[in-house]
Structure formats: C-alpha cells, structure tokens
Amino acid sequence: MSLADRFRVHFTGEHHLYWHLARALGDDIDAGGVTADLVAGWESAPEGAVIQLRLLAGLFREVLTGRADELRPFYPCLGGAADPSGAWAVARPVVERSAARLREALEVAPQTNEVGRSAALLVGLSHAVRASGLHRVRLLEPGASAGLNLLVDRFAFTGSGWSAGPPDSPLVVTGVEAAGFVPEPFEVVARRGCDLSPVDAATDEGALRLRSFVWPFQLERHRRLDAALAIARANPVPVDAAGAADWLAAQLDSAVDEGVLTVVWQSITAQYWPAEEVARVTSVIDAARSRMPLARVAMEARGAGAGRVTDHSADYPVVEVDEVAVARCDFHGPPFTLLG
C-alpha cells in the first residue's frame, strides 16, 4: 500500500476532522503538493511507523502551541465546532509555513499513554491480588511511555454497580462497566517503568507530546489525560530509558520485601516489540517466578506480536493474568466485559 493510501484509509467516518485531513493529505501526496515534499524519504517506511499519525500530531502541536490559531475552530477538544470538511483549505497554508517543524515531527513515534487502560490494570490487579492473597504490590511496566498508568491507585473508577479508588481523585475513569466485578484492595509500595523513549509527563514539552497524539475529537480521552497529567505532576513516576527485556531482568533480579506481590504490567505494546524481545520478556518473567510471588497482567489484542499495528478492525484486546483471559475491552480501555 502506498503512503498516500495509508493516509486515506486510516480513518473511517466522515463526521470527524482526521478523516477529512488524512484523505486530503494523501491526495496532496499523489498530486505532488507540499505534503509530498514533506514526507519525501518516508515512502518506504513500514506501516507500523504510522507516518500519517506522526504528521497529524505534528500539525496538532502547531495548533496547541498557538502557531496555527486559524485551525482551532476545527479542533473540538479546543472548543471548535467548525465543519471539518473545510479544514484542509485552512490547513494547507499552515503545512506550507510549518514544513520544517512538521518534517521533524515525522521522527516522533506515537505515544498516547492512554489512561483509560488503567482500568485493565485494575481488573488484572484485583485477580492477581485475590489469587495470591498478597495486597502489597510492586508494579513494573515495560513500554510505560510517561508512566501514567503506574498511578492506578490514585485514579477513581466507576463501573456497573461498583466503584474503586480515591473518591476525591482528579481523574475518574467512567463507563468501565465490567458487571459483576469486585475490586480488590491493594497498596502499591513501589512503581517503576521503562520505555525506549520515555516522556516526562511533569514537563510542558512532555504534556504537549502526549496531548498531540490523542485525536482532537475524542473529548473524554482528553479529559482523562488532562486529569492524569495533573496527578503525575504531583506524583512523579520513574521511567527509565531502556528496552523491556534487559530492564525487566535487572528489576526482577533485585530483592523484594517479603509479602509483596510483583506485578509486571503492559498494555498494547507487544505488537511494537521484535519477536525476539517478546520471547525474552516472557522468559525473564518465567525465570523470576521461582524467586518471588509474581503475576503478569497484560492488555493486548489477540495474537498481538511483532509487526502488528493496532487498528480498530482487528480483534479487540483482552486482559490476561498469567496468560488467562479475564476480560475483554476497547483499545482505549472502557467498557470492559468480564470473561468466564
């Protein structure tokens, strides 16, 4: 599939901004317009690089930083309500004058650190804590991005007939559903993550990067992210620049207090790891089980592995605890349906 076609087919639904912009950008590539010059050299990039999302995020950063105020009326998360079919006519001059920054934006891989997925961690943690009988938790997350989901104990959740977390939390993850779910109390005594390119959520630059990758018409996701960023600024989480397997090996080699359950948590990340890394992560975790109480909680699309790219035509994710599926959910988290 050509790069222009990847732009045109990525989104569905004529009602939203990115459907219109992505198709116009793809058409402009084929027409040899400014977008063709901008993406020159990226034509053979793997589909997993999602160049279309990198460019749209770069354009969004132009709007968020006040360099493209004329586009604000098209961005619902900024209060805009303009007809998105007219966006390209306004965006094209922005793309032309911002070409240098937008070319740099193509180097920035998508990272949303979607905090709706923290509900998957809550569901998985409750199963693991209940099964182990241990309520004190050391939480480790490979592929953590900015580490926002490591703050799961500082978020509030509401589901079908249940609630969990501090009631005064700035972040309430609503619509979780999961009828019949019973949250298990737990205490996070240690938390740490790693990522090849960590984002510092406590900085303006880090917050800008995360916001720019959340689609501007998904208002609930922006609300959740803003609240999570406020929590992260008050409660910084260490996220190391490292690969998953090597980092996990070092973390799991360190001593852990008696009565503490180590939980390795990941969400929609295995598809970005090479096959060798996927296998090594599993091997490292399995080797550590004889040394400590340990559970693995994963939210991944079925069959996710090296080279697969999340798209909403794929099988929806499941939450697994030690490879046993306990719930099904959306790519961004809620709603959840318990399995079994």
C-alpha positions in Angstrom: 0.0 0.0 0.0 1.4 3.4 -0.9 2.0 6.0 1.7 -0.8 8.2 0.3 -3.2 5.3 0.5 -2.2 4.7 4.2 -3.3 8.3 4.9 -6.6 7.8 3.1 -7.7 4.5 4.6 -6.5 5.0 8.2 -9.7 6.6 9.5 -13.4 5.9 9.0 -16.3 8.3 9.5 -16.8 11.5 7.5 -18.0 13.2 10.7 -14.6 13.8 12.2 -11.6 16.1 11.4 -8.9 13.4 10.9 -11.0 11.6 8.2 -11.0 14.8 6.2 -7.4 15.8 6.8 -5.9 12.4 6.3 -7.6 12.0 2.9 -6.6 15.5 1.8 -3.0 14.9 2.9 -3.0 11.6 0.9 -4.4 13.2 -2.1 -1.9 16.0 -1.8 1.0 13.5 -1.8 -0.3 11.9 -5.0 -0.7 15.4 -6.6 2.9 16.3 -5.8 1.9 19.0 -3.4 3.5 20.4 -0.2 2.8 17.1 1.6 4.7 15.1 -1.0 7.8 17.3 -0.3 7.2 17.0 3.4 7.1 13.2 3.5 9.9 12.7 0.9 12.1 9.9 2.1 9.4 8.2 4.2 7.6 6.5 1.3 9.1 3.1 2.2 8.6 3.4 6.0 6.9 0.3 7.4 3.2 0.6 8.1 3.9 0.2 11.8 5.6 3.6 11.7 2.1 5.2 11.1 3.6 8.3 9.4 0.0 9.6 9.0 -0.4 9.8 12.8 3.0 11.4 13.2 2.1 14.2 10.7 -1.3 14.8 12.2 0.2 15.0 15.7 2.8 17.5 14.4 0.0 19.6 12.9 -1.9 19.4 16.2 1.1 20.6 18.1 1.2 23.7 15.8 -2.4 24.4 17.0 -1.7 23.6 20.6 1.3 26.0 20.7 -0.6 28.9 19.2 1.3 28.8 15.9 -1.9 27.9 13.9 -4.8 29.6 15.7 -6.7 29.7 12.4 -7.2 25.9 12.8 -8.6 26.0 16.4 -12.2 26.2 15.2 -11.8 22.7 13.7 -10.5 21.0 16.9 -13.4 20.0 19.2 -11.1 19.5 22.2 -10.2 23.2 22.0 -13.9 24.2 21.7 -14.0 24.2 17.9 -17.3 23.2 16.1 -16.5 24.1 12.5 -17.4 21.8 9.7 -14.3 19.5 9.3 -14.9 19.3 5.5 -13.4 22.8 5.3 -10.3 22.1 7.4 -7.8 21.3 4.5 -8.3 24.7 2.9 -7.2 26.3 6.1 -4.6 23.6 7.0 -2.7 23.7 3.7 -1.0 27.1 4.3 -0.2 26.0 7.8 1.5 22.9 6.4 3.5 25.1 4.0 4.8 27.5 6.5 5.4 24.9 9.2 7.1 22.4 6.9 10.4 22.3 8.8 8.8 21.5 12.1 6.4 19.0 10.6 9.4 17.2 9.0 10.9 16.9 12.5 7.5 15.6 13.7 7.9 12.6 11.4 10.7 11.4 13.7 8.4 11.3 16.7 6.8 7.9 17.2 3.2 8.0 18.5 2.8 7.8 22.3 -0.6 8.4 23.9 -0.1 6.7 27.3 -3.9 6.1 27.3 -5.0 6.2 30.9 -8.3 4.5 30.2 -6.2 1.4 30.0 -5.6 1.7 33.7 -8.9 0.1 34.2 -7.4 -3.0 32.6 -4.7 -2.9 35.2 -7.3 -2.5 38.0 -9.2 -5.6 36.7 -6.0 -7.6 36.4 -4.5 -6.5 39.7 -7.7 -7.5 41.5 -7.5 -11.0 40.1 -3.8 -11.3 40.9 -4.1 -10.0 44.4 -7.1 -12.2 45.2 -5.3 -15.3 43.8 -2.1 -14.6 45.7 -3.6 -13.3 49.0 -0.9 -10.5 48.9 -2.2 -6.9 48.9 1.1 -5.1 48.8 2.2 -4.6 45.2 5.4 -3.7 43.4 4.3 -2.5 40.0 6.7 -2.7 37.0 5.7 -1.6 33.5 7.7 -2.2 30.3 6.7 0.2 27.5 5.4 2.7 30.0 5.7 5.8 27.9 5.2 8.5 30.5 4.3 6.1 33.3 0.8 7.5 33.8 -0.9 4.1 34.3 1.6 3.3 37.1 -0.5 5.8 39.1 -3.5 3.4 39.0 -4.0 3.6 42.8 -4.5 7.4 42.5 -7.3 7.2 39.9 -11.0 6.6 40.7 -13.1 4.2 38.6 -16.9 3.6 38.2 -18.4 0.5 36.8 -21.7 -1.4 36.7 -22.7 -1.5 40.4 -19.1 -0.8 41.7 -16.5 1.9 42.2 -12.9 1.9 43.3 -10.1 4.3 44.1 -9.9 7.6 46.0 -13.3 9.4 45.6 -11.5 12.8 45.5 -9.2 11.9 42.6 -9.0 14.4 39.8 -9.3 11.5 37.4 -12.5 9.4 37.4 -12.5 6.7 34.7 -16.1 6.3 33.9 -18.1 3.8 31.9 -15.8 0.8 32.8 -18.9 -1.5 33.2 -17.5 -5.0 34.0 -20.7 -6.1 35.6 -20.1 -8.4 38.5 -16.5 -7.2 39.0 -15.4 -6.9 42.7 -12.3 -4.6 43.1 -9.7 -6.0 45.5 -8.0 -3.6 47.8 -4.2 -3.2 47.2 -1.3 -0.9 48.2 1.4 0.0 45.6 4.6 0.0 47.6 6.9 0.6 44.6 6.4 1.5 41.0 8.7 1.9 38.0 8.6 1.7 34.3 10.8 1.7 31.2 10.5 2.9 27.6 12.8 3.3 24.7 11.8 7.0 24.6 10.3 8.0 27.9 8.1 11.0 28.1 8.4 13.3 31.2 4.8 14.0 32.0 5.7 16.6 34.5 7.1 19.0 31.8 5.2 21.2 29.4 7.0 19.5 26.5 6.0 16.0 27.6 2.4 17.0 28.2 2.3 18.6 24.7 3.6 15.5 23.1 1.0 13.3 24.8 -1.9 15.6 24.1 -0.9 15.8 20.4 -1.3 12.1 19.8 -4.8 12.0 21.3 -7.3 12.6 18.5 -8.9 16.0 18.9 -12.5 14.9 18.6 -12.1 12.3 21.4 -13.1 14.6 24.2 -13.3 12.0 27.0 -9.8 10.9 26.3 -8.5 14.5 26.5 -10.4 14.9 29.8 -8.8 11.8 31.2 -5.3 12.8 30.0 -5.5 16.3 31.5 -6.5 14.9 34.9 -3.8 12.2 34.8 -1.2 14.8 33.9 -2.2 16.9 36.9 -1.7 13.8 39.1 1.6 13.0 37.5 3.0 16.4 38.2 2.3 16.0 41.9 3.4 12.3 41.9 6.3 11.8 39.5 6.9 8.2 38.4 10.4 7.0 37.4 10.5 5.7 33.8 13.9 4.5 32.7 15.2 4.7 29.1 15.7 1.0 28.4 14.4 -1.9 26.4 11.8 -4.2 28.0 13.7 -7.5 28.5 17.0 -6.1 29.8 15.2 -3.7 32.1 12.9 -6.4 33.5 15.8 -8.7 34.0 17.6 -6.1 36.2 14.4 -5.2 38.1 13.4 -8.8 38.8 17.0 -9.5 40.0 16.6 -7.0 42.8 15.4 -8.1 46.2 11.7 -7.6 47.1 10.3 -7.5 50.6 8.5 -10.5 52.0 4.8 -10.4 51.4 5.0 -8.2 48.3 3.5 -9.3 45.0 5.5 -8.2 42.0 3.1 -7.3 39.1 4.5 -6.9 35.6 2.0 -4.8 33.6 1.9 -4.0 29.9 -0.8 -2.6 27.5 -0.9 -2.5 23.7 2.9 -2.7 23.5 3.9 -6.3 22.5 3.0 -5.5 18.9 5.8 -3.0 18.7 8.5 -5.3 20.1 10.6 -7.5 17.8 9.7 -11.2 18.1 12.9 -11.9 19.9 12.0 -9.2 22.5 8.6 -10.7 23.1 10.1 -14.1 23.7 12.8 -12.7 26.0 10.3 -10.8 28.1 8.3 -13.9 28.7 11.5 -15.9 29.5 12.7 -13.3 32.0 9.3 -13.2 33.8 9.0 -17.0 33.9 12.5 -17.3 35.3 11.7 -14.9 38.2 8.6 -16.8 39.4 10.7 -19.2 41.5 12.3 -16.2 43.3 9.3 -14.2 44.3 5.5 -14.0 44.1 4.9 -12.6 40.7 1.9 -12.0 38.3 1.9 -10.8 34.7 -1.1 -8.6 33.7 -1.4 -7.8 30.0 -3.9 -5.9 27.9 -3.1 -6.8 24.3 -5.0 -7.6 21.1 -5.4 -11.3 20.5 -2.5 -12.6 18.5 -0.5 -9.4 19.0 3.2 -9.7 18.3 6.0 -8.3 16.3 4.8 -6.2 13.3 1.2 -6.0 14.2 -0.3 -2.5 14.3 -3.3 -1.6 16.3 -6.3 -0.8 14.2 -9.9 -0.9 15.0 -10.7 -3.6 12.5 -8.5 -6.0 14.4 -9.7 -8.2 17.3 -10.4 -6.2 20.4 -8.0 -6.5 23.3 -8.3 -8.9 26.2 -6.9 -8.5 29.7 -4.9 -11.5 30.7 -3.5 -12.5 34.1 -0.7 -15.0 33.7 -2.0 -15.8 30.2 -5.5 -16.5 31.4 -8.1 -14.1 29.8 -10.2 -12.4 32.4 -11.9 -9.5 30.5 -12.4 -8.0 27.1 -12.2 -4.3 26.4 -11.7 -1.5 23.8 -8.3 -0.3 22.6 -8.6 2.7 24.8 -9.9 0.8 27.8 -13.6 1.1 28.8 -16.0 -0.6 28.5 -14.9 -3.9 30.0 -16.7 -7.3 29.9 -15.7 -10.0 32.3 -14.9 -13.4 30.8 -15.6 -16.7 32.5 
